[in-house]
Amino acid sequence: MNKQALAPHESVDLHEILNFKTLCLAKSKLMQGLVFDQELKDLMQKDVEQTLQALQDLQALYSQVPFQAPVPESRPEPIIQ
């Protein structure tokens, strides 16, 4: 079976989604310690569980369809000044 490759914009989009979901997970976990209402804590815990599942699904997609960009032989010189 042929493996499909991600287009450049799809690779960037997937990477941005993974970063965003990771930040959301960290924020939800940290905020749970500041919340005293049990219903809100339960809701935040459900969000953590769903985010973990979403991250696993996205990582599986990312590993199944790798994107490879050609590395240029010459790199631009940095401008210092």
C-alpha positions in Angstrom: 0.0 0.0 0.0 1.3 3.5 -0.8 1.9 5.8 2.0 0.6 9.3 1.5 2.7 12.3 2.4 1.4 15.4 4.0 1.4 18.6 2.0 3.5 21.4 3.6 0.5 23.4 4.8 -1.0 20.2 6.3 2.1 19.4 8.2 2.3 22.9 9.6 -1.4 22.9 10.5 -1.1 19.5 12.3 2.0 20.7 14.2 0.1 23.9 15.3 -2.9 21.8 16.4 -0.6 19.5 18.5 1.0 22.5 20.1 -2.4 24.2 20.9 -3.9 21.0 22.3 -0.8 20.5 24.5 -1.0 24.0 25.9 -4.7 23.5 26.6 -4.0 20.3 28.4 -1.3 22.0 30.6 -3.6 24.9 31.4 -6.6 22.6 32.3 -4.4 20.5 34.6 -2.9 23.5 36.3 -6.2 25.3 36.8 -7.7 22.2 38.5 -5.7 23.0 41.6 -7.2 26.4 41.8 -10.9 25.3 41.5 -13.0 24.5 44.6 -16.3 23.7 42.9 -16.6 20.0 42.4 -18.7 20.2 39.2 -16.2 22.5 37.6 -13.4 20.2 38.6 -15.2 17.2 37.1 -15.8 19.2 33.9 -12.1 20.2 33.7 -11.1 16.5 34.3 -13.3 15.5 31.5 -11.6 18.1 29.3 -8.2 16.7 30.3 -9.3 13.2 29.4 -10.7 14.2 26.0 -7.6 16.3 25.2 -5.4 13.4 26.0 -7.4 11.2 23.6 -7.3 13.9 20.9 -3.5 14.2 21.3 -3.1 10.4 21.0 -5.2 10.4 17.8 -3.2 13.4 16.3 0.1 11.8 17.2 -1.0 8.6 15.5 -1.9 10.5 12.4 1.4 12.4 12.5 3.4 9.2 12.8 1.5 7.4 10.0 1.8 10.1 7.5 5.3 11.6 7.9 6.2 14.8 6.1 9.7 15.3 4.9 11.1 18.5 3.7 14.2 18.7 1.6 17.1 20.4 3.5 18.8 23.0 1.3 22.6 22.5 0.8 23.3 26.2 1.3 21.8 28.2 4.1 21.4 32.0 4.2 23.9 33.9 6.2 22.4 35.7 9.3 22.3 39.4 9.3 24.1 40.8 12.3 23.6 44.5 12.9 
